[in-house]
Amino acid sequence: MTTFNQKDDSVVVIIGSGAGGGTLANELCQKGIKVVLFEAGARQSTETFIQDEWKSFQQFGHPAGRVYR
């Protein structure tokens, strides 16, 4: 895993890899800009990732029973 100095102002930090954050991170990386992308929840592998948007909410740090609108 790459690490960056906290005082390195050439790194862009994006919080959330949803439609906006993921797209922005991709565009910046393609232009050679260093990006750190933060996401809630535990790290998932291809084996543990749930391929259903509603069922996967708990994997991404959304507590059981809480829905955000």
ABEGO torsion letter per residue (X at the ends): XBBBBAABAABBBBBEABAAAAAAAAAAAAAGBBBBBBBBEBBBBAAABBABAAAAAAAAGBBBGBBBX
